[in-house]
Each structure stands twice: as C-alpha cells, then as structure tokens.
Amino acid sequence: MSLNVFLSSIRNNPWVAPVTVMALVLGALLAVSLKTQQSIRSTSLPSNRFSGLAAAYRDQQEQLKMANEEISKLRERTTQYENEMASASEKTKLLNEALQEAKFLAGLTEVEGPGVEVVLQDSKKRPPANSPIDIENYIIHDSDLQRVVNELHAAGAEAVAINGQRIIANTAIRCVGPTVQVNGIALSSPYVISAIGDPDTLVSALNLPQGVLTDIQAIDPNMVKVVKKDKIRIPAYTGSLVFRYAKPVGTTASNAGKEEEKSAR
Amino acid sequence: MNWLPVIALLLGFFIFYFVPLALPSDYAPYLSLATLSGLDSILGGIRAGIEGKFHVDVFVSGFIFNTLLAALLAYLGDQIGVDLFLAAVVTLGGRMFLNLSLIRRYYLTQWNLSRQRDAERT
C-alpha cells in the first residue's frame, strides 16, 4: 500500500525520481564530509584554543616557579630544625653534622666561593652564502654545555650551575626543541655556567688547545665569554629527590639513607 | 507530499556513514563546499518540480557541474589567496533560503487547501 503511494508520486510527478537519486548521492556526500570533519576535530588542535592554552601554560609556569621557591624555603627551614635538634645531645649533634655534610656534598645547600663564569650564547652572525658550515654550528647545543660542565668537573670544580640550575649527581642536560633542559627546566641562550673551584685551573682547563671551547670560538669568538670571579654564589638544587628504585645496602647505610631521604623531602 | 527524496537522503547518509571511507583532511573544505552545492541543487530541483518547470537534463547536469565548480572554485581561491569559497557560500546559502521558503509556501498552501476541503465536506 505504502509502495503504491511512492509509485504514484513518481508517476504523477516526473521530478521525484531524479531528485531521489541525487538525494542519495547528496546523502553520501554529507556522510563523508561529516566523517572527514569529525576526524579533523579529533586529530588536530582547533586554532581557537591556542591562546587559551598559551595562557594556561604561562599560568602553570608561574605556579611552578612559586612552588620551586617554596621548596627551597622549606628545605632551608628543615635545615634550621635539624640544627635546633642537634643541640639536644652530643649524639644528635654528631648526627646532624654528618647530615649537613651529606647535604652539602649532594648539592642541597647554597654554596659560595671563588670560581669562573662561562657565558655561552648563540651567535648573532649567520653563515655566509654558499658556506659549507652548517647553521647548526652557530647555536649552542646541549652537547656544548655537557662538555664544558664535564671539563670543569675534571678540572676540580666543586659546584656547577647552568642559569641557576645546580648540577647534581643525576642531573641530565639535554636538548628539547629550541631549548636545553637542565634538571627538567627549559633554559635558553645565553647560558651562564658558574663553577666554584680554583679560578686559574678552571680557566686554563677551558682554554686547552683543541679543548672544549676551540670549535665554538672558531665559528664566532663572541659566542664564548670566560670570566674569573672572586666570589660566586651557586644555588641549591630545588628539584625532586625521590628515589624509587635505588635502595641503600647494609644496616648503617640504610639508616643514613632514610635520614637523607626524609630531609630531602 | 513527496517523502522519497528525504528517505533517499537518509539512506545514502547512513550507508556511507558506516562505510570506512574518509578523505584526507586537506580536501575537507572542498568536500564541504561540494556538499553545500549538492544540497542547493536538490532544493532547486524540488522547487522546479513543484512549480512544474522541472527538466531532468538541467537538474542532473546542474547537480554535477555545480558540485564540481564549487570545489574547484574553493581550490582556485586557496591557490591564489582569495577566499573564493565565501562567494560560493553566500550565493548557495542565499539561494537555498529562497528555494526553501518557496517549497515551504507551496506545501503550506496545499495543506490549508486540503483542510478547507475537509471542512466543506463535513
């Protein structure tokens, strides 16, 4: 019965059949179009969210900075409490001395002393046209920073920091996009490497023939600046210090380890 | 009232919605414009049909050519840096509103007439 209605409508109106066929095609077009748009929406970031995300990113960075400041404040206060506790008895005093020594060696305290400041920055020059030298050579890489830090340690540097990020035992220096991350914090050129040690030894180690700075200086002498300093302040490490896999071995070491972990937190 | 085109539209939509076929996202704007142009052609065909001015050759060629032209226009606009697809959107959009209002008026008049006839009968 309903089929008869359709048949009669086709017979009475000559336009219904072609329009129906084309409507089928249009339905297909609509479906493919909708699916394509859906896949775009699910795979790519809509451009109208860029500004919001940028603002959120800035906000998070601000919060991170504040949180880091709080960490260093709280660690200072922990040290104060430890020192107060030390006055309780001779035993606690000795324990605290050992603890403070360990924290100092681990890089958890701010330190001061003579040393050098090495400033490495991206060159403002560009390679001349048709030059075989790659533009990559005109910027400072994570490997440059690693080699300078390594050389400083080899020459007896006792505390090293890059742009205020203290280098400790498990610090990583690596390249992430256009920035270099040290302790997971993104840094950019110019990189100021401060090191505490004997200034003359450190400077001569850096200036060894075919040393770590030779290649960079050959490209552009302005990329490197080494200054001896009578007094450098190097901040304490403020990053995370939770060890999840490494466990101390032996009873005495395990006690010391627990103490250290507590104070670090 | 003729529901066949509407049924066909839904049928085509659901068949192709579940067929795993999607265009690369680069072609998405052209496909959208082609779809819009197809919609305009269908509405134009219905309007011509109810006005008794329908020609199959005009309708089918119009559907195919307008769809291709709209996509081509958008592509050309992208190549020469002019938002030519806006021209297609404005033209097609305006015409679709016009055609829809005429179709709506036609069926409204028919509905009113049939109601009057029913009233006279009783």
Chai-1 contact restraints between the chains, C-beta under 6 A:
chainA,res_idxA,chainB,res_idxB,connection_type,confidence,min_distance_angstrom,max_distance_angstrom,comment,restraint_id
A,F6,B,L4,contact,1.0,0.0,6.0,A-B,restraint_1
A,S9,B,N2,contact,1.0,0.0,6.0,A-B,restraint_2
A,W15,B,G49,contact,1.0,0.0,6.0,A-B,restraint_3
A,W15,B,F54,contact,1.0,0.0,6.0,A-B,restraint_4
A,V16,B,N2,contact,1.0,0.0,6.0,A-B,restraint_5
A,V16,B,L4,contact,1.0,0.0,6.0,A-B,restraint_6
A,P18,B,V56,contact,1.0,0.0,6.0,A-B,restraint_7
A,P18,B,F59,contact,1.0,0.0,6.0,A-B,restraint_8
A,V19,B,P5,contact,1.0,0.0,6.0,A-B,restraint_9
A,V19,B,G45,contact,1.0,0.0,6.0,A-B,restraint_10
A,V19,B,I46,contact,1.0,0.0,6.0,A-B,restraint_11
A,T20,B,L4,contact,1.0,0.0,6.0,A-B,restraint_12
A,T20,B,P5,contact,1.0,0.0,6.0,A-B,restraint_13
A,T20,B,A8,contact,1.0,0.0,6.0,A-B,restraint_14
A,M22,B,I42,contact,1.0,0.0,6.0,A-B,restraint_15
A,M22,B,F63,contact,1.0,0.0,6.0,A-B,restraint_16
A,A23,B,P5,contact,1.0,0.0,6.0,A-B,restraint_17
A,A23,B,A8,contact,1.0,0.0,6.0,A-B,restraint_18
A,A23,B,L9,contact,1.0,0.0,6.0,A-B,restraint_19
A,A23,B,I42,contact,1.0,0.0,6.0,A-B,restraint_20
A,L24,B,A8,contact,1.0,0.0,6.0,A-B,restraint_21
A,L24,B,G12,contact,1.0,0.0,6.0,A-B,restraint_22
A,L26,B,G38,contact,1.0,0.0,6.0,A-B,restraint_23
A,L26,B,I42,contact,1.0,0.0,6.0,A-B,restraint_24
A,G27,B,L9,contact,1.0,0.0,6.0,A-B,restraint_25
A,G27,B,G12,contact,1.0,0.0,6.0,A-B,restraint_26
A,G27,B,F13,contact,1.0,0.0,6.0,A-B,restraint_27
A,A28,B,G12,contact,1.0,0.0,6.0,A-B,restraint_28
A,A28,B,F16,contact,1.0,0.0,6.0,A-B,restraint_29
A,L29,B,T35,contact,1.0,0.0,6.0,A-B,restraint_30
A,L29,B,G38,contact,1.0,0.0,6.0,A-B,restraint_31
A,L30,B,F13,contact,1.0,0.0,6.0,A-B,restraint_32
A,L30,B,T35,contact,1.0,0.0,6.0,A-B,restraint_33
A,A31,B,F13,contact,1.0,0.0,6.0,A-B,restraint_34
A,A31,B,F16,contact,1.0,0.0,6.0,A-B,restraint_35
A,A31,B,Y17,contact,1.0,0.0,6.0,A-B,restraint_36
A,V32,B,F16,contact,1.0,0.0,6.0,A-B,restraint_37
A,S33,B,L31,contact,1.0,0.0,6.0,A-B,restraint_38
A,S33,B,S32,contact,1.0,0.0,6.0,A-B,restraint_39
A,S33,B,T35,contact,1.0,0.0,6.0,A-B,restraint_40
A,K35,B,A22,contact,1.0,0.0,6.0,A-B,restraint_41
A,T36,B,A22,contact,1.0,0.0,6.0,A-B,restraint_42
A,T36,B,L23,contact,1.0,0.0,6.0,A-B,restraint_43
A,T36,B,A28,contact,1.0,0.0,6.0,A-B,restraint_44
A,S39,B,A22,contact,1.0,0.0,6.0,A-B,restraint_45
A,I40,B,S25,contact,1.0,0.0,6.0,A-B,restraint_46
A,I40,B,A28,contact,1.0,0.0,6.0,A-B,restraint_47
